[in-house]
Amino acid sequence: DTGVSQDPRHKITKRGQNVTFRCDPISEHNRLYWYRQTLGQGPEFLTYFQNEAQLEKSRLLSDRFSAERPKGSFSTLEIQRTEQGDSAMYLCASSGMGRTSYEQYFGPGTRLTVT
Amino acid sequence: AQSVTQLDSQVPVFEEAPVELRCNYSSSVSVYLFWYVQYPNQGLQLLLKYLSGSTLVESINGFEAEFNKSQTSFHLRKPSVHISDTAEYFCAVSAGNQGGKLIFGQGTELSVKP
């Protein structure tokens, strides 16, 4: 069990550029979640997948944000035309099915800085 | 919709003293409750959870939390803290019918001083 991994760990980009983050969940987990955490705040839910199906998206997820999980394994989160307000820690979590679906395991996060 | 309020943003305490981190939630449906801990420069880790059954739940490192439905609270307690407990603690809720997404509180920074 290698845990949830995220890549890159840090990303600095200029305003207006596109960025893509990757999350690899725990191998047997079929649910995958994305959250965003800004300084001094708790994580905020963005979206989640069950297998390859994206089942819910938060209103926080503007049209510039898109997430995919093409084969029900890893997931990508893309932000187009980045803005300074997108600077945050982007967290990925995964969970299993049944009662274990409520135990989410988090990755280390990707810290995005938009200059 | 659910919401979580952590009543203290910072809690300084001396080593070996007791501590309570307060958490209140709001929900119109049954919820599951969680405490996560984030040590400096590390990811979020599940500390303990309440899904059903006994309202008092315990972690392996001496923390406990009690689900109080009438007061809509899930306060976290430890009778004697260590320097190593210094971290950010997040309370979270998940509605049983909403796919497991977590709604987090703002966090409480626990600072244990020698």
Interface residues (C-beta under 8 A of the other chain):
Chain A: V4 R31 Y33 Y35 G40 Q41 G42 P43 E44 F45 Y48 Q50 L55 E56 L91 A93 S95 R99 S101 Y102 E103 Q104 Y105 F106 G107 P108 G109
Chain B: V4 Q6 S9 Y32 F34 Y36 Q42 G43 L44 Q45 L46 K49 L51 F90 A92 S94 Q98 G99 G100 K101 L102 I103 F104 G105 Q106 G107
